[in-house]
Amino acid sequence: MSHGDKVEEIPEGFDIKPKTEGSPYAAIFNEKLRIFGVQFHQEVAHTELGERILRNLAEYSGSERKWTMENIFEEIVREIRERVRDEGVLRGRLGGGDSTV
C-alpha cells in the first residue's frame, strides 16, 4: 500500500478481512484452502502488531518458527559462497530504505 500498489479484485472463494483507506483488500483469506494474502509489510517495525500477525499466521498454518535472523543470514551467506565459489559477486538492492533493515 505504501508503494501505491493495491489489489482491485479478489479471487472467488476469498473473504476480505482488514481494509484501509489506501487498499480495500488489505488482507484476504480462503478458510477452506487455508490461504492468506496480505497487502502490507507485516515484518517491518512500523507495522503495529506485525510480529503478532506473523506468529498467528504461522500458528494457523501449522508452521513452527525454527529460524532467527542470525541463522538465516548464515544460511544465505553459505549458499552464496557455494554457488559462486571463486567468482566475483555484484551486490545490488531493490526497494526503499526498509529493504536494508
Backbone torsions as a table, in degrees:
resi	resn	phi	psi	omega
1	MET	NA	-38.1	-179.0
2	SER	-70.8	-15.5	178.6
3	HIS	-94.3	0.8	-179.9
4	GLY	88.4	-0.9	177.3
5	ASP	-81.5	148.7	172.9
6	LYS	-159.3	147.9	176.4
7	VAL	-81.7	131.1	-178.7
8	GLU	-105.3	-15.9	179.5
9	GLU	-150.2	135.1	-179.1
10	ILE	-104.1	154.0	-179.6
11	PRO	-66.4	155.6	176.6
12	GLU	-60.8	140.3	178.7
13	GLY	92.5	-4.2	179.6
14	PHE	-101.6	144.2	175.7
15	ASP	-106.6	155.3	179.4
16	ILE	-97.2	134.5	173.6
17	LYS	-106.0	-113.8	-175.7
18	PRO	-68.0	148.8	174.5
19	LYS	-123.4	155.7	173.0
20	THR	-132.6	171.2	177.6
21	GLU	-61.6	-36.9	-177.8
22	GLY	-85.1	-15.6	-176.9
23	SER	-148.3	118.2	179.6
24	PRO	-70.7	-13.5	179.9
25	TYR	-129.2	69.5	-178.6
26	ALA	-66.5	-29.3	175.8
27	ALA	-152.8	140.6	177.5
28	ILE	-131.9	160.0	176.4
29	PHE	-154.5	155.1	173.6
30	ASN	-122.5	103.5	-174.2
31	GLU	-63.2	-38.9	-179.1
32	LYS	-62.3	-43.7	-178.9
33	LEU	-88.6	-9.5	-177.3
34	ARG	56.1	48.9	178.7
35	ILE	-117.4	132.5	177.9
36	PHE	-120.5	148.8	172.0
37	GLY	-136.3	136.7	178.1
38	VAL	-126.3	147.2	-178.2
39	GLN	-117.3	50.0	176.7
40	PHE	-162.9	166.6	-179.1
41	HIS	-92.6	89.6	179.4
42	GLN	-71.5	-14.4	-176.1
43	GLU	-88.7	-8.6	-176.7
44	VAL	-90.5	156.0	-173.2
45	ALA	-60.8	-33.1	-176.1
46	HIS	-82.5	0.5	173.8
47	THR	-86.5	107.9	-179.6
48	GLU	-58.9	130.2	179.2
49	LEU	65.7	19.4	-178.8
50	GLY	-58.2	-44.0	179.8
51	GLU	-64.2	-38.2	178.3
52	ARG	-65.2	-40.0	178.0
53	ILE	-60.3	-48.0	179.5
54	LEU	-61.5	-43.5	-179.9
55	ARG	-62.0	-43.9	179.1
56	ASN	-64.2	-41.9	178.4
57	LEU	-63.8	-41.9	178.9
58	ALA	-64.6	-43.9	179.8
59	GLU	-63.0	-44.4	-179.6
60	TYR	-61.8	-37.0	-177.8
61	SER	-82.7	-5.8	-179.6
62	GLY	85.3	12.1	179.9
63	SER	-84.5	158.8	177.9
64	GLU	-128.2	135.3	179.4
65	ARG	-77.7	114.8	-179.5
66	LYS	-119.4	9.6	-175.6
67	TRP	-125.6	161.0	171.7
68	THR	-128.2	166.9	177.9
69	MET	-60.2	-34.4	-179.1
70	GLU	-66.8	-49.0	-175.9
71	ASN	-75.2	-25.9	177.0
72	ILE	-70.7	-37.4	176.6
73	PHE	-62.8	-47.1	179.5
74	GLU	-60.3	-40.3	179.4
75	GLU	-64.7	-43.3	179.6
76	ILE	-63.8	-44.8	179.2
77	VAL	-61.5	-43.5	179.3
78	ARG	-60.6	-44.8	179.5
79	GLU	-63.0	-41.1	178.6
80	ILE	-63.8	-45.8	-179.6
81	ARG	-62.0	-39.6	177.4
82	GLU	-65.1	-38.3	-176.6
83	ARG	-74.1	-44.1	-173.4
84	VAL	-93.0	-19.3	-179.5
85	ARG	47.7	-112.4	-176.9
86	ASP	-94.6	4.0	179.7
87	GLU	-78.9	164.1	178.0
88	GLY	-81.1	165.0	179.1
89	VAL	-126.8	130.1	174.5
90	LEU	-98.7	124.5	-177.2
91	ARG	-100.0	133.5	176.1
92	GLY	-139.5	168.0	-179.9
93	ARG	-146.2	136.0	175.1
94	LEU	-112.3	153.3	174.6
95	GLY	99.9	-177.3	-178.0
96	GLY	-86.6	-166.3	-177.5
97	GLY	-61.1	-30.8	-179.7
98	ASP	-71.7	-9.5	179.2
99	SER	-74.1	-14.3	-178.8
100	THR	-107.4	1.5	-178.3
101	VAL	-77.0	NA	NA
